[in-house]
Amino acid sequence: MTITRHLRITGRVQGVCYRASMTEEATRLGLHGWVRNRQDGSVEALAQGPAIAVQALIDWAHQGPRLARVDGVLVTAVEEGERYSGFVQRETV
């Protein structure tokens, strides 16, 4: 079963290779979606794939890469909609 989750990660998560590391982890897990920085200093992501793999990425998001300090991860379920191909970094919004 494919699920989609929206993540908002706060803390010291910009300038520490968070997006690149998440892209690598999501790709390793076989997920689809995207990740981007937000102007408020947070990181936003959308992960789509098997429930167990999405949960593994959510678990990873609570730690992030070595230099990150994650203060919080807000996870929201997303209704069925657009299907993504691959996992990419998007421009900051």
Secondary structure, DSSP 8 states (H G I E B T S, - for coil): -EEEEEEEEEEE-SSSSHHHHHHHHHHHTT-EEEEEE-TTS-EEEEEEEEHHHHHHHHHHHTT-STT-EEEEEEEEE--S-----SEEE----
